[in-house]
Structure formats: C-alpha cells, structure tokens
Amino acid sequence: ITDIPSAVNATPRIVLAGRTAWRADLDTTNPVIAALEANLGKILAVAVVDVDDTSAANAIDARETMSSERLMPVGVAARVYEGEVLVTRPMSPRVAGLMVRVDNSTGGTPFDPFANRAIYGLAGLSRKIPFSLLDGSTEGQQLLEANVAIVAEGETGVDGAISDGGYVFIGTDNAATGELFEQIHQVRGTDYIVTELIQITRQFLGRKMSADTVEAWINSIQFKLRDHKAADHILGYSPRDAMFTADQNSPENLRLGRIHLDIGIEPAPVFKVAEHEIRRYLPAVEGLVNEIVSRLTSSA
C-alpha cells in the first residue's frame, strides 16, 4: 500500500484484501496478512481478514500468526447464490459492508461497535458453529475468546441462541496481543479523532510561537473532544491543563518550534459479558406477613 486513492482518502478506512485465509502450511503466516500488518497503521485503516473456516483449531492457529490491533479475523465463510449456483465465498467483504452500514446509521462516524447485527444475503454458512449465550464452552465462545469473530445462525425457541432467526455477526476484538485497544471499534474511533486533530493542527502550523497560539490550539482540540463526549462517542478526555506540561516541553524544544501534547481519551467499550445472580428475597415474604397482619387488624 503506497498511497490511497483520493476517492476513498478519508477516515474511517477499511481495507479489503483477498485470500487472507490461504496458508502454505500451519506454521506459516499468510503473505497478505504480513503485508497488512506492516502497512495498515501508515494509513490509519483496519481490515477484516478471513482465517481457515474448516475448524476452530485451524482458525485459532491462523489467528495466532497475527499481532495487530488493525486486523479482525473471522472464522467462517459465507454460502451465497451467484445466479442459480450456491457457492462458498469469503465472509470478510460482508463484515466490511456491515461496518459501513453501522457507520452510516450513526452519521458516518466509526465509534459504534457492529457486533450482534444481522448479515443479509446469506444462503448459509460454510459450517454451523455451535454458539450459546449461556455456555462459554461452546465452539463459538471459544473462537471469540481467541479473538476470532464468527457468524451464528439464529434459532427459534432456544434461550442461548443469538437471535430467533437469520445470520448474526458476533465479534468485537482485533488480533492485538494486549488488551489496551483490543476492541476494534475503539481503534477506528481513535483513528477518526487523530485525523480531526491533524485538521486542527495544520491551521496553526507555521504561525509564530506564542502563548496565545498554543492556547488557541489546545482550546480547539478540547472543543472537538467535548463534542465527541457530548455525542457519547467517548467516555471522557483529559482536561486541557493536563495536555501541556512543562516536563514534556523544555525551553530547548520550544526554541526549535516543537510542542508536545499528552492527550488522553477513553473510547466507549462494547457490552460483552452480562453477569447476574438470582437469589431469594426475604423482604418480600416479610411484606406478605405484614400485609396479612394489616388486613386482619383492619377487619377486626
């Protein structure tokens, strides 16, 4: 990836590259994956990539060859009609289309996760992956635990099914090795804010260094982050007096025209796990006793 066509040179960027599920053997990284890992960060883009859909073990093995917060592995292929012929095709373009659909529903911004959404146009899946909301030991839950996204088939009347029908995409995580930005919508949202900060900063570059210039620059950044907080795109951000600190901005650097800002933002996480405990509630029985006593007393 040497440059971005002007027609799509805007954030959020989604890269689609074919045949990412291919591997020469189980000990080798796919060459397209290797190229994506090296280049996606340069253009602030993410990519949904297909991994081996024949088994959970092979899908997880392929995911283990990756180490990038900009890759989202998906471990099942799509069965679709091409004319009258039923064929198996990669799932990644359909997930990319889902991402665009969700972005468009929120004004073109990439801050919302796109999990637990229906994928349309499927005739079936390359294989049915067992999944249950109530059982973490199912194959589907194991794939998700290994950061491999799936598509699950809905089932009517089954409590642990993801839906009553259709085909639902389930996936939130990328192929990063840490948990700081493990959820891919947080990476996309941060990229979006970075490009906005670039647009703000280039208005000030080349101006004379002064307290007024620096304060106006920081205020412009704070106003933009405030708007994102008001729209619930982020949970919060660092105050402006914490962005510019003396220990990060020595007189020597300011003499050279260099300013360092420490900007903290907290992207909203996705709701992934629900835990609840149902137990007996004694006050309800005590209330029944009091009600009976009250009625008998009033009758007397």
N, C-alpha and C positions, 0 to 999 in steps of 0.2 A: 504494500500500500504506500505509494509515493505521494499521492495527493488525493483530494476529494473533489469530485465533480461539483461545479458551482450550483447545479440544480438541487443537490442534497447537502450542501455545505452549511448545515445548521444543526444545533443540538435540540433534541436528543438524536444521536446517531445509532443506527442499528446496522450491523454488517452481516450479510448472509454469504456464506462460502460453502460450496457444495462438497459432498463426500467426506464429511468430517468423521463419519463412523468407520471409515476404512482404516485398517492397520495391517502392516506387513506380518506382524505376529503379536502375541500377547506381551511382549517385552519392549515394544517399540511405540513411540508416540506418532500419532498421525501428523504428516508434514504440514497440513493446512492448520491444524491446531497450533503447532510450533510457530508458524508464521503469524497467526492471530495474536498469540501471547506476546510476541515481540513488537507488534505494531498498533494494537487497539488503543493503548494508552497515549500514543502520539497524536491520535485524532479524537480522543475523548469519546470512544464508541464502545458498545458491548455487542456480543454475538451469542445467539443461541446455537449450540452445536449438537449434532446427533452423535450418540455413542452406540455401541453394539446393543441391539434390541433383542438378541436371541435369548439372553438370560440375565438375571440380576447380577450374577457373579462377573460376567463379562462386561456388563455396563459399569459396575463399580470399579473393575480393573482398569477400564479405559479412563474413568474419571480420575483415578489415582495417578495418571500420567500428566495431569494438568495442575497448574498452580497460578491461577489468575482470577482476580475479582471481576474481570470483564467477560468471562466465559460462563455460560449457563448450560450444563449438559442436560440432555433429555434422552431418556432410555427406552422409548417406544416409537415405532414407526406408524404411519397412517395408511389405512386402506381406503382408497378413493376410486371413484369412477372416472375414467377417461373415455368419454363416449359410452359405449356399452361394455367396455372392458374394466374389470376390477383389478387394480394394481396396487402395489405397495410403494409408498413414496416417503421421503423424509418428513419428520414432524416439525423440524426447526422453522421452515417458512410459515407454517400455520401458527406457531407460537409467536413469531415475529409479527404476523398480522394481528394476533390478539393484543400484543403490546401496543401497536398503533391504534387499535380500536379503543383501548382503555385511555391512551393518551388523548385521543380526540374527544372522548367523553368528558375530559377534565380541562378542556381549553388548550390542548396541545402541550401540556406540561407532563413531565415523566415522574412525578413524585408518588403516584399511587401504585401499589402492587397490583399484579394482574393474576394472582392465584385464585383458585376456586371460581373460575369463569368457564363458560361453555365454549368449546371449539366447534364451529359449524362446518358442515360439508363433508363430514367423515362418514364412510360406509362401515367402518370398523377399525380395529387396531391390529397391528402385526401379531400381537399376542395379548391375551387378557391378563392383567396384572392384579392379583388379589390385593384388595385395599379395604381397610376398616378404620373408621374414626375412633373406634373403641379398643383396637388391638394394635399395639405398637410392634408386634412380632410379625405382622404380615409382610409379604414381599414388597408391597408398595411403600409401607412405612420404613422398611429397611433401606430402600433406594433413596427415599427422601432424607433419611439420616445421613446417608453418604453423599448428600448434595447432588443427587441425580433426580431431575424433575420427571414426572410421569403424566400420563393422561389416563383417567379411570372412567370406567363405564358406570352410569347410574343404574340403580336397582330399586324398583318399586317395592315398598314394604320391608326394606332391610334397614334396620336402625343405624348401622355403622356405615352405610353407603354414603358417598359424597353428594349424591343427588338422587332424585326419583327416576331420572332418565337422561338420555343424551350422553355426551362425552365431555368430561370436565378436566381442564388442565389444573394440575396441582404442582406447584413449585415456587419457591421464593429465593433460593440460595444460589450463589455462584460457586465457582471452583477455587475460591481462595483457601489458603491454608490456615488463616486466622479468622477470628470472629468479629473483628472491628467493623468491617464493611461486608459482612457475609451475605446480606440481603441485597439482591441486585438492583432493586428499585432505589435503594439508598445511594448506590454508585451512580445511577443515572441522574438522580436528583442533584447530587453534588456536582456532577459534570455541568448540569444546567446552570447552577449558581456560579460555577467557575467562569463560564462563558459570559455571564452577566457582569461579573467583576472585571473581566477583560474589557468589555464595552465601556464600563465606567472609567477604568484606569486610563485608557487611551485618550480620554478627554483631558487628562491632567498631565500626561507625559509631555515634556518639552517646556513646561511652564517654569517660572522662577521658583526656586525653593524658598518657602516662607511658611510661617505658622498658619497663615490664612489658607494657603494652598493645601497643606497637609490636612488641616481640619475639615475643609470642604470635601476633600477626597474621602476621608473616613466617614463623614456625615452621609455622603451619597451611598456608600456601602451599607451603613446602618439602616438607612431608609429602605433600601432594597430588601435587606434581611427582615426588617419589620413587616414589610408587605407579605413576605413568604410565611412569617409566623402568623399573621392575621388570617391568611388563607389556609392554615393548618398544613402547609407543605412541610414545615419543620416544627420540632417541639420548642426550639429556642436557639439563642445565639449569644455569643459573648458581648458584653457591653463595650461601648467604643473606647472607654478609658483603659480596657484590658487589651485592646488591639495593638496599641502603640506603647512600647515600654522602652525605658532608657537602656536597659541591659541588652536589648536586641538592636539598638540604633546608636552606635557610637558616633562621636563627632567626626571621626575619620571617614566613616561610611557616608554620613550626611554631606561631608565635603565633596565626596565623589558622586553625589546625587542618588544615593541608594537608600531606600526606605524599606524596612521590614515590618509587616503586619502579621500578627498572630490572630487569625480569625477562627473562632470556634462555632460550629453549627452542630445541631443534633437532629439528624433526619428521623422522621417518624418510623418506628418499626412496624412490621406486619404482625397481626394477631395470629400466632401459630399454634399455641397449646392452651387448652382450657382445662383447668383442674378444679374439681368441686368435691365436696364431701357432704353427704346426706346423712343426718343423724336424728335421733329422737329429740323432740322439743317439749320439755316438761311444762313450761309456762302455758302451753295450750291446754293441757289437762287441768292444771290449776285454775285456769279460766273457766273450764267446764264446771268444776266443783263450785266456784264462786257463783256462776250463773244459776246452778241448781239451788244453792242456798238462798240466793236472792229471790228466785221465783217462789220457793216455799214460804219464805218470810212474808213476801207481799201477799200471798194467798191467805195466810193466817190472819 
